[in-house]
Amino acid sequence: LPAAPLGPAGVAVLASLGIGELALRRPPRVAILSTGDELRAPGEPLAPGQIHDANSFSLAAAIVEAGGAPVQLPRAPDDEAEIAGVLRAALPEADVLVASGGVSVGRHDHVRAVIERLGSLDFWRIRVQPGKPLAFGAIDGRPVIGLPGNPVSALVTFELFVRPLLRAMLGLSGSGRPVLRAVAESRIPKDAERRAYLRVLVRHAPSGGEYLAEAAGGQGSAQLRPLAAANALLVVPEGESAAEPGRAYDALLLGELTA
Protein backbone atom coordinates (compact mmCIF):
# COMPACT_ATOMS: atom_id res chain seq x y z
CA LEU A 1 0.00 0.00 0.00
CA PRO A 2 1.21 3.57 -0.64
CA ALA A 3 2.35 5.61 2.32
CA ALA A 4 -0.37 7.68 3.97
CA PRO A 5 -0.86 9.66 7.17
CA LEU A 6 -2.35 7.55 9.94
CA GLY A 7 -5.56 9.02 11.36
CA PRO A 8 -7.65 8.06 14.38
CA ALA A 9 -9.72 5.48 12.49
CA GLY A 10 -6.58 3.89 11.07
CA VAL A 11 -5.10 3.65 14.56
CA ALA A 12 -8.31 1.97 15.73
CA VAL A 13 -8.18 -0.58 12.91
CA LEU A 14 -4.57 -1.48 13.64
CA ALA A 15 -5.20 -1.75 17.39
CA SER A 16 -8.27 -3.93 16.82
CA LEU A 17 -6.10 -6.30 14.78
CA GLY A 18 -3.61 -6.54 17.59
CA ILE A 19 -0.87 -4.67 15.71
CA GLY A 20 1.30 -2.92 18.27
CA GLU A 21 4.31 -1.90 16.19
CA LEU A 22 4.58 -0.01 12.91
CA ALA A 23 7.35 1.10 10.56
CA LEU A 24 7.10 4.89 10.46
CA ARG A 25 9.01 7.65 8.70
CA ARG A 26 10.72 10.25 10.84
CA PRO A 27 9.52 13.81 10.11
CA PRO A 28 12.14 15.65 8.03
CA ARG A 29 14.11 18.13 10.12
CA VAL A 30 13.96 21.49 8.38
CA ALA A 31 16.39 24.22 9.41
CA ILE A 32 14.96 27.74 8.99
CA LEU A 33 17.19 30.75 8.48
CA SER A 34 15.87 34.31 8.24
CA THR A 35 18.36 36.82 6.86
CA GLY A 36 18.44 40.60 6.93
CA ASP A 37 20.01 43.43 8.90
CA GLU A 38 16.55 44.93 9.37
CA LEU A 39 15.00 41.95 11.22
CA ARG A 40 14.08 42.02 14.89
CA ALA A 41 12.24 39.43 16.97
CA PRO A 42 8.53 39.99 17.68
CA GLY A 43 8.24 42.01 20.87
CA GLU A 44 11.49 43.89 20.36
CA PRO A 45 11.23 47.64 19.74
CA LEU A 46 11.80 48.78 16.18
CA ALA A 47 14.15 51.52 15.06
CA PRO A 48 13.59 53.29 11.72
CA GLY A 49 14.09 50.86 8.84
CA GLN A 50 13.57 47.75 10.98
CA ILE A 51 10.79 45.14 10.81
CA HIS A 52 9.73 42.17 12.88
CA ASP A 53 10.79 38.74 11.64
CA ALA A 54 7.59 37.04 10.47
CA ASN A 55 9.17 34.36 8.30
CA SER A 56 10.84 32.27 11.02
CA PHE A 57 7.48 31.71 12.67
CA SER A 58 5.23 31.40 9.63
CA LEU A 59 7.59 28.93 7.97
CA ALA A 60 7.88 26.89 11.17
CA ALA A 61 4.08 26.60 11.27
CA ALA A 62 3.98 25.67 7.57
CA ILE A 63 6.62 22.99 8.11
CA VAL A 64 4.66 21.41 10.96
CA GLU A 65 1.49 21.46 8.84
CA ALA A 66 3.38 19.71 6.01
CA GLY A 67 4.63 16.97 8.34
CA GLY A 68 8.14 18.25 9.04
CA ALA A 69 10.00 19.22 12.20
CA PRO A 70 11.23 22.84 12.19
CA VAL A 71 14.63 23.79 13.56
CA GLN A 72 14.87 27.57 13.93
CA LEU A 73 18.37 28.94 13.37
CA PRO A 74 19.75 32.23 14.67
CA ARG A 75 18.86 35.13 12.37
CA ALA A 76 21.77 36.18 10.16
CA PRO A 77 22.65 39.70 8.99
CA ASP A 78 23.28 40.55 5.35
CA ASP A 79 26.79 39.14 5.48
CA GLU A 80 27.92 36.27 3.25
CA ALA A 81 30.37 34.80 5.75
CA GLU A 82 27.85 34.81 8.61
CA ILE A 83 25.11 33.26 6.46
CA ALA A 84 27.53 30.55 5.35
CA GLY A 85 28.56 29.90 8.94
CA VAL A 86 24.99 29.49 10.20
CA LEU A 87 24.04 27.15 7.34
CA ARG A 88 27.21 25.10 7.71
CA ALA A 89 26.63 24.70 11.46
CA ALA A 90 23.07 23.51 10.81
CA LEU A 91 24.06 20.67 8.47
CA PRO A 92 24.47 17.94 11.13
CA GLU A 93 20.93 18.43 12.49
CA ALA A 94 19.00 19.19 9.30
CA ASP A 95 17.59 17.12 6.44
CA VAL A 96 16.51 20.25 4.53
CA LEU A 97 17.70 23.86 4.72
CA VAL A 98 15.26 26.72 4.10
CA ALA A 99 16.44 30.33 4.02
CA SER A 100 14.29 33.40 3.53
CA GLY A 101 15.62 36.62 2.06
CA GLY A 102 18.88 37.32 0.31
CA VAL A 103 18.05 35.60 -3.01
CA SER A 104 17.37 38.63 -5.22
CA VAL A 105 19.90 40.77 -7.11
CA GLY A 106 20.71 43.48 -4.56
CA ARG A 107 24.12 44.07 -3.07
CA HIS A 108 22.87 42.72 0.27
CA ASP A 109 21.56 39.45 -1.22
CA HIS A 110 24.05 36.68 -0.41
CA VAL A 111 22.08 33.43 -0.01
CA ARG A 112 22.39 32.36 -3.65
CA ALA A 113 26.15 32.94 -3.58
CA VAL A 114 26.44 30.90 -0.37
CA ILE A 115 24.54 27.98 -1.92
CA GLU A 116 26.88 28.04 -4.92
CA ARG A 117 29.99 28.29 -2.75
CA LEU A 118 29.06 25.57 -0.25
CA GLY A 119 27.27 23.24 -2.65
CA SER A 120 25.47 23.45 -5.98
CA LEU A 121 22.71 25.64 -7.41
CA ASP A 122 20.12 23.87 -9.59
CA PHE A 123 18.02 26.88 -10.53
CA TRP A 124 17.40 30.49 -9.56
CA ARG A 125 14.41 32.78 -10.23
CA ILE A 126 11.00 31.54 -11.31
CA ARG A 127 8.09 32.99 -13.30
CA VAL A 128 5.72 33.01 -10.35
CA GLN A 129 3.75 35.84 -8.77
CA PRO A 130 4.42 36.36 -5.92
CA GLY A 131 7.86 34.84 -5.53
CA LYS A 132 10.20 35.44 -8.48
CA PRO A 133 13.52 35.37 -6.53
CA LEU A 134 13.79 31.71 -5.47
CA ALA A 135 16.93 29.55 -5.39
CA PHE A 136 17.11 25.76 -5.21
CA GLY A 137 20.21 23.66 -4.75
CA ALA A 138 22.02 21.34 -2.36
CA ILE A 139 24.69 21.60 0.33
CA ASP A 140 26.43 18.42 1.47
CA GLY A 141 23.66 16.34 -0.10
CA ARG A 142 20.87 18.21 1.65
CA PRO A 143 18.27 20.17 -0.33
CA VAL A 144 18.48 23.90 0.27
CA ILE A 145 15.77 26.34 -0.81
CA GLY A 146 16.25 30.08 -0.76
CA LEU A 147 12.80 31.66 -0.49
CA PRO A 148 12.02 35.35 -1.04
CA GLY A 149 12.24 37.54 2.05
CA ASN A 150 8.77 38.99 1.57
CA PRO A 151 6.47 37.02 3.94
CA VAL A 152 3.69 36.58 1.36
CA SER A 153 6.12 35.38 -1.31
CA ALA A 154 7.87 33.11 1.19
CA LEU A 155 4.64 31.34 2.15
CA VAL A 156 3.35 30.99 -1.41
CA THR A 157 6.63 29.56 -2.71
CA PHE A 158 6.77 27.26 0.33
CA GLU A 159 3.44 25.83 -0.84
CA LEU A 160 4.77 25.30 -4.36
CA PHE A 161 8.26 23.96 -3.66
CA VAL A 162 8.94 23.06 -0.03
CA ARG A 163 5.66 21.41 0.95
CA PRO A 164 5.77 18.86 -1.93
CA LEU A 165 9.44 18.15 -1.13
CA LEU A 166 8.68 17.39 2.51
CA ARG A 167 5.75 15.18 1.58
CA ALA A 168 7.93 13.29 -0.90
CA MET A 169 10.45 12.66 1.88
CA LEU A 170 7.56 11.16 3.87
CA GLY A 171 6.58 8.93 0.95
CA LEU A 172 3.52 11.02 0.10
CA SER A 173 2.65 12.37 -3.32
CA GLY A 174 1.93 15.93 -4.42
CA SER A 175 1.24 18.83 -2.12
CA GLY A 176 -1.73 17.24 -0.36
CA ARG A 177 -3.81 20.31 -1.19
CA PRO A 178 -7.16 19.73 -2.94
CA VAL A 179 -7.57 21.49 -6.28
CA LEU A 180 -10.94 22.49 -7.71
CA ARG A 181 -12.22 24.73 -10.50
CA ALA A 182 -13.55 28.10 -9.38
CA VAL A 183 -15.10 30.94 -11.38
CA ALA A 184 -13.66 34.40 -10.76
CA GLU A 185 -16.34 36.85 -9.64
CA SER A 186 -14.40 39.97 -10.55
CA ARG A 187 -11.29 41.02 -12.44
CA ILE A 188 -8.05 40.53 -10.48
CA PRO A 189 -5.01 42.02 -12.28
CA LYS A 190 -1.68 40.19 -12.44
CA ASP A 191 1.70 40.24 -14.21
CA ALA A 192 1.09 38.81 -17.69
CA GLU A 193 4.58 37.30 -17.85
CA ARG A 194 4.23 35.18 -14.72
CA ARG A 195 1.93 32.47 -13.40
CA ALA A 196 0.00 34.05 -10.54
CA TYR A 197 -1.26 32.51 -7.33
CA LEU A 198 -3.92 35.00 -6.29
CA ARG A 199 -5.22 35.07 -2.74
CA VAL A 200 -8.94 34.38 -2.90
CA LEU A 201 -11.97 33.23 -0.95
CA VAL A 202 -13.68 30.29 -2.62
CA ARG A 203 -17.32 29.48 -1.85
CA HIS A 204 -20.17 27.41 -3.21
CA ALA A 205 -22.34 29.26 -5.71
CA PRO A 206 -25.84 29.99 -4.29
CA SER A 207 -27.38 27.99 -7.13
CA GLY A 208 -25.06 25.07 -6.49
CA GLY A 209 -23.04 23.14 -9.04
CA GLU A 210 -19.97 25.39 -9.16
CA TYR A 211 -17.51 27.29 -7.00
CA LEU A 212 -16.93 31.03 -7.00
CA ALA A 213 -13.72 32.90 -6.16
CA GLU A 214 -13.40 36.49 -4.98
CA ALA A 215 -10.24 38.38 -4.06
CA ALA A 216 -9.44 38.14 -0.36
CA GLY A 217 -7.99 41.65 -0.58
CA GLY A 218 -5.09 43.37 -2.29
CA GLN A 219 -2.68 41.17 -4.20
CA GLY A 220 0.53 43.07 -3.48
CA SER A 221 3.40 40.89 -2.27
CA ALA A 222 3.66 42.99 0.90
CA GLN A 223 0.01 42.52 1.88
CA LEU A 224 -0.15 39.74 4.47
CA ARG A 225 -3.74 40.13 5.69
CA PRO A 226 -5.33 38.95 2.40
CA LEU A 227 -3.22 35.79 2.55
CA ALA A 228 -4.30 35.20 6.14
CA ALA A 229 -7.93 35.70 5.09
CA ALA A 230 -7.74 33.55 1.94
CA ASN A 231 -8.80 29.92 1.79
CA ALA A 232 -7.30 29.28 -1.65
CA LEU A 233 -4.77 30.35 -4.24
CA LEU A 234 -6.32 30.97 -7.67
CA VAL A 235 -3.89 29.86 -10.38
CA VAL A 236 -3.88 32.18 -13.40
CA PRO A 237 -1.40 31.11 -16.10
CA GLU A 238 1.27 33.02 -17.96
CA GLY A 239 0.10 35.11 -20.89
CA GLU A 240 -2.94 36.51 -19.08
CA SER A 241 -2.99 39.95 -17.48
CA ALA A 242 -5.81 39.20 -15.04
CA ALA A 243 -8.22 36.67 -13.68
CA GLU A 244 -11.28 37.56 -15.74
CA PRO A 245 -14.81 37.47 -14.30
CA GLY A 246 -16.84 34.49 -15.47
CA ARG A 247 -13.78 32.37 -16.28
CA ALA A 248 -12.88 29.21 -14.37
CA TYR A 249 -9.40 28.62 -12.96
CA ASP A 250 -7.74 26.01 -10.77
CA ALA A 251 -7.92 26.89 -7.09
CA LEU A 252 -5.44 25.38 -4.63
CA LEU A 253 -7.37 25.03 -1.36
CA LEU A 254 -5.57 26.16 1.80
CA GLY A 255 -8.54 26.01 4.16
CA GLU A 256 -12.24 25.36 4.46
CA LEU A 257 -14.71 26.66 1.88
CA THR A 258 -16.82 29.64 2.87
CA ALA A 259 -20.59 29.37 2.92
Secondary structure, DSSP 8 states (H G I E B T S, - for coil): -------HHHHHHHHHTT----------EEEEEEB-TTEE-TTS---TT-EE--HHHHHHHHHHHHT-EEEE---B-S-HHHHHHHHHHHGGG-SEEEEES--SSSTT--HHHHHHHHSEEEEE--SEES----EEEEETTEEEEEE-SSHHHHHHHIIIIIHHHHHHHTT--S----EEEEEESS-EE--TTSEEEEEEEEEE-TTSSSEEEEE-S---TT-HHHHHH-SEEEEE-TT-SEE-TT-EEEEEE-S--B-
